[in-house]
Amino acid sequence: MDVFSRKEFGYPFKLDLKLIQGYGGPSPIVRGAVVMDLHKLNKIIEVNEKYAYALVEPGVSFFQLYEYIKERKLNVWISAPALGWGSIIGNSLDRGWGYTPNGDNCSHICGMEVVLADGTIFRTGMGQLEQAKCWQLFKNGYGPGFDGLFNQSNFGIVVKMVYTISVNF
Ligand SMILES: Cc1cc2nc3c(=O)[nH]c(=O)nc-3n(C[C@H](O)[C@H](O)[C@H](O)COP(=O)(O)OP(=O)(O)OC[C@H]3O[C@@H](n4cnc5c(N)ncnc54)[C@H](O)[C@@H]3O)c2cc1C
């Protein structure tokens, strides 16, 4: 596993997950907090021009995705906040806004892969079904939805996110 393993952390290890209050930051607010620097998990796994989505890791910044799209002349565009060097996943989880009419980044989350405190890896949306081919397309999945649990919460570490982008008409 990329983020942490039970062995590495010497489980049983109690992860005390504190609620964040929105527009958080990387500085710990309580003693004994574990700070995880995810900036090296910076793969843009896929950008799909036809269906307008990007599958990214937590270290991918808005600038990085913008450059990726520009270099390949893809006919899509993203809605970057002022903090263009910030993480797409961090800002979207934090309910951030970019500067276009499609700026509500949180509503662009179309599925996540999350590592929970006990090491369980969990996917939201259609990603819950192993054979689903439309994780990146249909955010609701089946049954109860869990995406909102990870907004401004620190209830899990999001290691992949499907981020809907806009087609450039
Ligand atoms: C100069 C400046 C300009 C800004 N302009 C804007 C703006 O225009 N629009 C806007 O919306 N916001 C803006 N903000 C706020 C900023 O975008 C948010 O605070 C944003 O979430 C910070 O991104 P980050 O990559 O630094 O994330 P971090 O500060 O590292 O993380 C933000 C929070 O999300 C959590 N988090 C991050 N990654 C993960 C993950 N993978 N899994 C689980 N939790 C995670 C962290 O624990 C933290 O609480 C601005 C901030 C600054 C300093």
The ligand as a Tripos MOL2 file, in Angstrom:
@<TRIPOS>MOLECULE
LIG
   53    58     1     0     0
SMALL
NO_CHARGES

@<TRIPOS>ATOM
      1 C1         -3.1260   32.1320   -0.6660 C.3       1 LIG1
      2 C2         -4.3440   31.2430   -0.5540 C.ar      1 LIG1
      3 C3         -5.3560   31.3890   -1.4780 C.ar      1 LIG1
      4 C4         -6.4770   30.5810   -1.4110 C.ar      1 LIG1
      5 N1         -7.4520   30.7350   -2.3470 N.ar      1 LIG1
      6 C5         -8.5080   29.9010   -2.3660 C.ar      1 LIG1
      7 C6         -9.4930   29.9590   -3.3990 C.ar      1 LIG1
      8 O1         -9.4370   30.7670   -4.2920 O.2       1 LIG1
      9 N2        -10.5100   29.0520   -3.3490 N.ar      1 LIG1
     10 C7        -10.5960   28.1210   -2.3610 C.ar      1 LIG1
     11 O2        -11.5040   27.3170   -2.4050 O.2       1 LIG1
     12 N3         -9.6970   28.0590   -1.3710 N.ar      1 LIG1
     13 C8         -8.6650   28.9130   -1.3400 C.ar      1 LIG1
     14 N4         -7.7540   28.8410   -0.3310 N.ar      1 LIG1
     15 C9         -7.9400   27.8060    0.6890 C.3       1 LIG1
     16 C10        -7.2580   26.5500    0.2300 C.3       1 LIG1
     17 O3         -7.5360   26.2740   -1.1110 O.3       1 LIG1
     18 C11        -7.7290   25.3630    0.9930 C.3       1 LIG1
     19 O4         -7.3490   25.4900    2.3280 O.3       1 LIG1
     20 C12        -7.1460   24.0850    0.4000 C.3       1 LIG1
     21 O5         -7.8580   22.9760    0.8080 O.3       1 LIG1
     22 C13        -5.7070   23.9010    0.7420 C.3       1 LIG1
     23 O6         -5.1400   22.9190   -0.1190 O.3       1 LIG1
     24 P1         -3.8060   22.1760    0.2980 P.3       1 LIG1
     25 O7         -3.3680   21.3360   -0.8370 O.co2     1 LIG1
     26 O8         -2.8070   23.1320    0.8610 O.co2     1 LIG1
     27 O9         -4.3910   21.2050    1.3810 O.3       1 LIG1
     28 P2         -3.9590   21.0130    2.8820 P.3       1 LIG1
     29 O10        -3.8860   22.3190    3.6010 O.co2     1 LIG1
     30 O11        -2.7960   20.1030    2.9170 O.co2     1 LIG1
     31 O12        -5.2540   20.1960    3.3330 O.3       1 LIG1
     32 C14        -6.4660   20.8350    3.5460 C.3       1 LIG1
     33 C15        -7.2800   19.9610    4.5010 C.3       1 LIG1
     34 O13        -7.7150   18.7920    3.8030 O.3       1 LIG1
     35 C16        -7.2180   17.6290    4.4320 C.3       1 LIG1
     36 N5         -6.6780   16.7640    3.3820 N.ar      1 LIG1
     37 C17        -5.7770   17.1260    2.4180 C.ar      1 LIG1
     38 N6         -5.5100   16.0700    1.6200 N.ar      1 LIG1
     39 C18        -6.2350   15.0270    2.0990 C.ar      1 LIG1
     40 C19        -6.3790   13.6720    1.7110 C.ar      1 LIG1
     41 N7         -5.7090   13.1760    0.6800 N.pl3     1 LIG1
     42 N8         -7.2170   12.8980    2.4270 N.ar      1 LIG1
     43 C20        -7.8970   13.3900    3.4800 C.ar      1 LIG1
     44 N9         -7.8100   14.6680    3.9050 N.ar      1 LIG1
     45 C21        -6.9940   15.4820    3.2300 C.ar      1 LIG1
     46 C22        -6.0970   18.0700    5.3770 C.3       1 LIG1
     47 O14        -6.0670   17.2550    6.5110 O.3       1 LIG1
     48 C23        -6.4560   19.4950    5.7070 C.3       1 LIG1
     49 O15        -7.2860   19.5670    6.8330 O.3       1 LIG1
     50 C24        -6.6080   29.6190   -0.3750 C.ar      1 LIG1
     51 C25        -5.5810   29.4760    0.5680 C.ar      1 LIG1
     52 C26        -4.4620   30.2900    0.4780 C.ar      1 LIG1
     53 C27        -3.3840   30.1030    1.5020 C.3       1 LIG1
@<TRIPOS>BOND
     1     1     2 1
     2     2     3 ar
     3     2    52 ar
     4     3     4 ar
     5     4     5 ar
     6     4    50 ar
     7     5     6 ar
     8     6     7 ar
     9     6    13 1
    10     7     8 2
    11     7     9 ar
    12     9    10 ar
    13    10    11 2
    14    10    12 ar
    15    12    13 ar
    16    13    14 ar
    17    14    15 1
    18    14    50 ar
    19    15    16 1
    20    16    17 1
    21    16    18 1
    22    18    19 1
    23    18    20 1
    24    20    21 1
    25    20    22 1
    26    22    23 1
    27    23    24 1
    28    24    25 2
    29    24    26 1
    30    24    27 1
    31    27    28 1
    32    28    29 2
    33    28    30 1
    34    28    31 1
    35    31    32 1
    36    32    33 1
    37    33    34 1
    38    33    48 1
    39    34    35 1
    40    35    36 1
    41    35    46 1
    42    36    37 ar
    43    36    45 ar
    44    37    38 ar
    45    38    39 ar
    46    39    40 ar
    47    39    45 ar
    48    40    41 1
    49    40    42 ar
    50    42    43 ar
    51    43    44 ar
    52    44    45 ar
    53    46    47 1
    54    46    48 1
    55    48    49 1
    56    50    51 ar
    57    51    52 ar
    58    52    53 1
@<TRIPOS>SUBSTRUCTURE
     1 LIG1         1 GROUP 0 **** ****
